[in-house]
Each structure stands twice: as structure tokens, then as C-alpha cells.
Amino acid sequence: MRQYLVSTMHPALIEAARIDGAGEIEIFHKIILPMMLPAIATMSIFAFIGAWNNYLVPLIVISTPAKYPLPVLMGYLKGGKVAENLGSMYLAISMSVIPIIIAFAVFSKYIISSISAGSVKE
């Protein structure tokens, strides 16, 4: 996040906002935060994928297999009779990818539309 802010936020933008009479909170909410949307969206995608693919914590915390999330359930079923039917395992794997694709589709518009390279000309 810091590296993205350093590479995109030119000090002249903040100085221009201060000259126009904007306060620090207004500068943050109207200038910095909209320019940070691509980084926030990228971090949100990574956080969602990390939480979705978390295997160890649900395996330790949840005691009944009926409440396992899908990635843990696939690992649990791998040793059972379900593993003999590879079609059902492949279907479960493809279903576990769908929420990640949806999250990427939702947040990718912020990554693409908020790129502000070249906003300051000097």
C-alpha cells in the first residue's frame, strides 16, 4: 500500500488541495482515498483469497464435518468413498473457485478504472 501511494501520489496534488482550502480529512477522503482504490481492491482480493483458502484454522476450530468450509471438506472427503468418484471431486474443486472469480470480477473494475498515472504534469 505504501509503495503504491509513493508511486502514484505526487506531493503537488496535496499542495494544490491545501491551496484550494481543503483540510487534511477532506484531502484524504476526496483525493488520496480515490487514488488508493486500486491498491485497496488488490489487497481486498488477496485477503479474500487467503481467507477462502484457509485450511488449518477451520480444521482445528470446527469439530463436525458437516460445518467444514468447502476447501476443508474437499480434503476431508479425499480419503473417503467420494474420492473414488473423481467427477464429484472435480465438481467440488470447480465450485470452490467460483467465489474467488466473483470477488475478482467485483474488485477488478476498481483496479482498472482508478489508475491515475499521469495525473500531474511537470
Secondary structure, DSSP 8 states (H G I E B T S, - for coil): -HHHHHHH--HHHHHHHHHTT--HHHHIIIIIHHHTHHHHHHHHHHHHHHHHT--HHHHHH---GGG--HHHHHHHHTTSGGGG-HHHHHHHHHHHHHHHHHHHHHHHHHHHHT--TT-S--
